[in-house]
Amino acid sequence: MKKTISFSCLIICTLIWGTTFIAQDTGMDNIGPFTFNSVRFFVGFLAVTPFVFLFEKQKINYQIKNKKKQFLKLIVPVGIFLFLGCIFQQVSLLYTDVANSAFFTIFYVPMVPIIVYFLFSEKLHWSIWPSVFACVIGGYFLSDFGDAGIRFGDTLVLIGALFWALHIIYIGKIIKHFDLPFFIALLQNLIVSIFSFLLVIVFEEFKFDKIKLEIVEILYAGILSGGAAFALQIFGQRNISAAPAAIVMSLEGVIAAVSAWLILNQILGINNVIGCFLILSGVLFSQLAPIYEKNYK
């Protein structure tokens, strides 16, 4: 039952993330990527704050009291990896389209099991590897990469995928020790917002009149993605380990492609449909194979 709830949380999280690509893409018509990220994650910070006071205020001191160093060692990389992943992804949308950005983002799928296996020596169920392969091939079909060629934006988002992978791994680690999903979501939003604002000061101009023009996109990306989705990710990873969780969340590539087709009129051809099918198959196989094996041993 717990795994089913966690799986549902990750699916909803993925639906939000996939559609957020559209808000990220259209939300930079009047402002730069660093301004968008800074304001977006500050809105996410504000959105999560009431839930921290309602559900976790008393638990925070109890759980962190004698483990402050351990908590800091985990929350700092969680925030920094999220910041780097978001920055590379956001800037990439200036140079490449939504489908390609979604494809290269889901390269965290093969990166997560490789990192946890070789660096953290964690055992993985055999079904992870064919599922990873299906998701990567599906992402290739989804992006029409063969027609696009390698562009600067694709390189940026591929670099960002490494940080998304590390973020997923460290979320899995911190939630095992600290059952504070809203507080973790709040702090990581704050870290990303602050670091992004530092980049705004150096590279961009912070103008409220221009920010107002992107208010719908910022609120969507901030409240739903920065607030709700990242909290759901943390809830989801409480009972699903990093590698299968990454495979489930790769569905964001499918959602992004379909959203771009519906909202931005980016064509969804037969190759894209094949890509969606392969990723969905990989997700289902990674979740169902261990259950089937367990029940029929």
N, C-alpha and C positions, 0 to 999 in steps of 0.2 A: 504493500500500500504506500509506504514512504517513497519507494522508487517511482511509483506511478505519479505521485504528487510532484516529485522533483522533475520527472520527465515532462509533465504538463507545464511546470514553471519555465523550463528551458524552451519548450515549443512556443509559448506566449512571448518570451523574451526574444526569440528568433524572429517572430512575426513583426515585432516592434522594430528590431534592428534592421530588418530587410527594408521596411517602408521608410525608415529614417534616412537611408541613402538618398532618397528623393529630396527630403528636407535639407540635407547637407549640401546637395548639388545646387538646388534653387536658392538656398539661403545665403549665397555669396554674390548675389547680383550687385549689392551695394556696400558690402563690408568684406574685409579680408578673412582668411581662414583662421587666423589666431584670435581675432575679435569674436568670430562666430563661436569658436570652441570655448573661449573664456566666459562669454555670457551664457552659452548653452549649459555648461557644467555648473555655473553659479546658480542658474535656475534649477538644475537638478539637485544641488545642495539644499536649496530652499524647499524643494518639493519633498525631500526625504526627512527633513528636520522634524516635522510634527510626529512622524511615525517613530522616530527615536525616542521622543519624550513620552509618547503613548505606550510603547511596548518594551523599551529596553533601558529606560533611565535607571532603574534599580539594578539591572543585571550588569551594567557597564563596570561599576566599581568592584562588584563581587568577582567578575571574571578576570579583570585586568589588574586588580590590586597587587598581586604578587608576581605578575607576569608582564610588567610594563616593558621590559627590554625585549622579550620575545614578541610582544605585540608590535612594537616599533620596528623590529627587524623584518616583520612581515608586511605591515601596512605601508611602510615607505616604498618598498619595491612594487607593491600592488598599485599604488598611486602613480609612481614614475613610469611603470610599464604601460599603464592605461594612457597616461599623458602622451608618451612617445607613439603608441599605436594610433591614437586618435589624430595626432598632429600629422603624421605621415599620410594617413588615410584622407584627412580633410584637404591637405595641400594637393594630393594626387588628383582630386576631383577637378582641379583647375586645368589639368592636362590630359585627362582620360575620361571615358564615359562611365556611367554607373555600372554597366555589366562587367567591364574589365576590372573596375575597382572592387566589385563584389567577388570576382573570381580570384584575384590575387590576395584579397583579405582572407579567403577561406584556405589559403595555404597554411594557416595555423593548424589545420587538420593533420597533415603529415608531420608538422614540426612538433606538436605536443607529444605524441607517443615516442618520437625519436629522442626528445629531451628527457622525458621521464624515464625512459629505458636506459639510456646511456649515461646520463648525468646523475639521476636519482636512484637508479637500479631497481625500479618498480616493475613488478611482473604484470604483463598484459595478457588478456584473453586473446587467443589466436584470431578471433573474428575481427579484431581491430585493424589488422593489416589489409585484408581484402576490402574492408569498408573504407579505409583511407584511400586505397587505390581507386575505388569506384567514385569517391567524392572528388578526387583530383581530376580524373578523366571527365567527370560530369561538369566540373567547373570549366574545363577546357572547351567543351561543347557549348556551355552556357554563355561564354564570353565572346564567341566568334573571334577568338584570338588569332586564328590563322589568317584572317583578313586584316587585322588591325596592326600587326607588327609590334615590336617592342618599343614602347614610348617611355619618355621620362616619367610620366605619371604612374605607369605600370611598375617601374623600378621602385618608386617611392612607396607604393602600397605593399609591394613584396617585402621591403625592409620592415614596414610597419607590421606585417603579419608575424614576424619573429617576436615582436613585443606583445602582440595579442596572445600568442602562444604562451609566453612567460606570464602574462597576466592571468590567463586561465589556470595555469599550474599553481601560481601563488595564491589565487583565490581558493583553490582546493585545499591548500595547506592551511591558510588562516582560518577557514571555516571549520576545519577539523578541531582546532584548538579553542576557538572563540565563537560561540553561538550568538553572534551579534550582526546579522545580515544588514539591518538598516544602518547601524552605526558605521560598519565597514563601507557601505555604499555612500554614506554622508562624507566620510573622510576622504575617500578616493575622488569624489566629485570636487571637493574643496582643493585638493592637491592639483588636480588637472586645471581647475579654474585659475589658481594662483600662478602656476607655471606658464599657462597660456597668456595670462595678462602681462607677464614679464616680457614675453615675445611681442605683444602688442606695443608696449612702450618702446621697444627697440626698432621694430620694423613697420608698424602701422600707426594710424591715428584713431583714437577712441572717440567716436562722434555719436551722441545719443540720437540725433535726428536721422542718421543713416541706419542705426540699429533698429529704430522704430519701424523702418520699412521692411525689416525681415522678422518682425515680431511673431508671426504665425509659425514660421519654420523654427525659430529659436524655442518657442514654447513647446512645440511638438518634440523636437530633439532633446530639449531640456527636461520636461516633465515626464514624457513617456520613455525616452531612451535613457537619458542620464539618471532619471529618478526610478521609474518603475522597472524598466528592463534590467538595469544593473543589479537592482535588489532581487529581482526574480532569478537572475543568473546565480547569485550567491545562495539563494534558497535552493535552487536546483542542484548545485554542486555539493550540497550537504550529503546527499545520498548517491550521487553518481560521480565516479572518479573522473579525472581530467581528460583522459583520452576519449572515452565514449561521449563525454559531455561536449568536447570539441566537435565530434562528428555530428551530434544533434544540432549544434549551433551553426554548422555549415549550411543548414537550410536557409540561412539569411541570404545566400547567393541566389537561391531560387526565388525567394520573396522579392529581392531587389530587382531581378530581371523581369518578373511579372509586373511589379509596380511600375518599372520604367516603361513597359509596354502599355500599361493601362493609362498612366498619368502623363508620361513624357512622349508617348507615341513612338518609342523606340521598338522596332520590329522584333517580334518573337517568332523566329523561324523554326524549321524542323530540327536543326541542330540544338537550338535552345531547349526545345521540348525533350530531346534525348538527354541533354545535360540535367534537366530537372528530374527526369526519371532515374538517372544513375545516382544522383545525390540522395534522392528519397530512398532508393534501394539500399544504399550504403548505410544510411541512418537506421532504417528498419532492421537490417541484418545485424548491425552492431548491438542492437538492443534485444533482438529476439533470439539470436544464436545462443548466448549464454543461458537464457531461460529454458530453451528447448533442451540443451545439453544437460542442464541440472535436473530437469523433470524426467528425462528418459535414460538416465545413467543406470 
